[in-house]
Amino acid sequence: MEFDSKSLSLAAAAFSAVVALPLLASAGPAPTPQFAAEKCFGIAAAAQNDCQTASHSCAGESKQARDANSWVYVPVGTCSKIAGGSLKRA
């Protein structure tokens, strides 16, 4: 059985789509937590933010730790107790 390059390209594209689909499906904002929460800006570790900023569109895409525009959900009343935490975007 012999395959031409068009068939191989189609098979490779289909395989890539199957592998990438679960990764793309999980991209997006983090789900709202089950506890009373507030958005706390400036405390997220790199790649641990909960939602978009001006520089990216999905959770987990921040490139810099403690980015003043990235936020994470924390229990209400906690953000003001964290060094560098702010309830407002920079």
C-alpha positions, 0 to 999 in steps of 0.5 A: 500500500502506497500513500501520496503526499496529499494523503499523508498531509491530510492524515497529519492534519487530522491527527494534529486536530485530534491532539490539539482539540482538548488543549484548545477546549480548556483555554479561556477564563477560569471558572468562577469559584464556589466561594465568595471571591474577588479579583486580586490584581498583581499577585499571580505567578507567571502562567497562573492568572485566572483571566485575560489582560491587555496582552493575552486572552486566556487564563494561564497565559501571563508571562510575568509574575506579579503582573499588575494587570493579571488577576486571580480569584481570592476569598473576599477580604484577602486581597488587601492583606497580600503584599502587592495585591490590588482590587483594581487593574493598574 
